[in-house]
Amino acid sequence: MHDEIYSIYHLTIKPTNYDAFKALVEQIVEATSKEVDTTTYEYVVNADRTAIHIVEKYRTKGLLPHVEQTFSPFAERFLDLVTIDALYVYGETTPEIRAKLDGFGAQYLTPFAGFSR
């Protein structure tokens, strides 16, 4: 996890909001796909469309531009459609990153053993 940050968001959604949320997410994913420091950005949903996870992986320098520039124009509508129940952040964060993610109730976990291939 050196110079990388992973995050998992757990969201809840009313099934009636799913189609509008999916359409919004398509726009967010399109915008995010242009970020060179975002290496993973995936949304997954459970069978009854009441829980959604976002799995994200950034080079450390890419997280703030994503939140401040790419995601910002979509944030209000996004938060009207879902509730962020949990956010887990893995990796070495900076005070600036924590200042942004604390507002989402982030829980920070730092690596102490393991590897990625």
C-alpha positions in Angstrom: 0.0 0.0 0.0 3.0 2.3 -0.3 1.9 5.5 -2.1 -1.6 4.1 -2.5 -4.9 4.5 -0.8 -7.8 2.1 -1.0 -11.2 2.8 0.2 -14.5 1.0 0.5 -17.8 2.9 1.0 -20.9 1.1 2.3 -24.0 3.0 1.1 -27.7 2.3 1.6 -30.3 3.2 -1.0 -34.0 3.0 -1.4 -34.7 0.6 -4.3 -36.9 3.3 -5.8 -33.8 5.6 -6.1 -31.6 2.9 -7.8 -32.3 3.8 -11.4 -31.6 7.5 -10.8 -28.5 6.7 -8.9 -27.2 4.3 -11.5 -27.6 7.0 -14.2 -25.7 9.5 -12.0 -23.0 6.9 -11.3 -22.5 6.4 -15.0 -21.6 10.1 -15.3 -19.3 9.9 -12.2 -17.5 6.8 -13.6 -17.0 8.5 -17.0 -15.5 11.6 -15.4 -13.4 9.5 -13.0 -12.0 7.3 -15.8 -10.0 10.3 -17.0 -8.1 10.5 -13.7 -4.6 9.1 -14.2 -4.1 8.5 -10.5 -7.3 6.5 -10.0 -6.5 2.9 -10.6 -9.7 1.2 -9.4 -13.2 2.7 -9.2 -16.0 0.2 -9.0 -19.6 0.2 -7.8 -21.3 -3.1 -6.7 -24.9 -3.6 -5.5 -26.7 -6.4 -3.6 -29.6 -8.3 -5.2 -32.4 -6.2 -3.7 -30.7 -2.9 -4.6 -30.6 -1.6 -1.0 -26.8 -1.7 -0.4 -24.0 -0.5 -2.6 -20.3 -0.6 -2.1 -17.7 1.6 -3.9 -14.3 0.1 -4.2 -11.6 2.7 -4.9 -7.8 2.7 -5.3 -5.7 5.8 -5.9 -2.1 6.7 -6.0 -2.0 8.9 -2.9 -1.8 12.1 -4.8 -5.0 11.2 -6.8 -7.5 11.0 -4.0 -7.9 14.8 -3.3 -8.3 15.8 -6.9 -11.0 13.1 -7.3 -12.9 14.4 -4.3 -12.4 18.1 -4.9 -12.7 18.3 -8.7 -14.2 15.2 -10.2 -16.8 14.2 -7.6 -17.7 17.6 -6.3 -20.1 18.6 -9.1 -22.1 15.4 -8.4 -21.9 15.3 -4.6 -25.2 17.0 -3.7 -27.3 14.7 -6.0 -25.3 11.7 -4.9 -26.0 12.4 -1.2 -29.7 13.0 -2.0 -30.0 9.4 -3.4 -27.9 7.4 -0.9 -26.7 7.4 2.7 -23.0 6.7 3.5 -23.1 4.2 6.4 -19.4 3.4 6.5 -16.2 4.4 4.9 -13.0 2.4 5.4 -9.7 3.9 4.2 -6.6 1.7 3.9 -3.1 3.2 3.6 -1.0 6.1 4.7 -3.2 9.2 4.6 -2.2 12.8 4.9 -3.9 15.4 7.1 -5.4 17.0 4.0 -7.0 13.7 3.0 -8.3 13.1 6.5 -9.8 16.6 6.5 -11.8 15.7 3.4 -12.8 12.2 4.4 -13.6 12.8 8.0 -16.9 14.4 6.9 -17.9 11.0 5.6 -17.2 9.3 8.9 -14.0 7.6 7.7 -12.3 4.9 9.7 -8.6 4.8 8.9 -6.6 1.6 8.9 -2.8 1.5 8.3 -1.0 -1.5 6.9 1.4 -3.5 9.0 1.9 -6.8 7.0 1.1 -8.3 3.7 1.7 -7.8 0.0 -0.1 -7.1 -3.3 0.9 -8.5 -6.7 
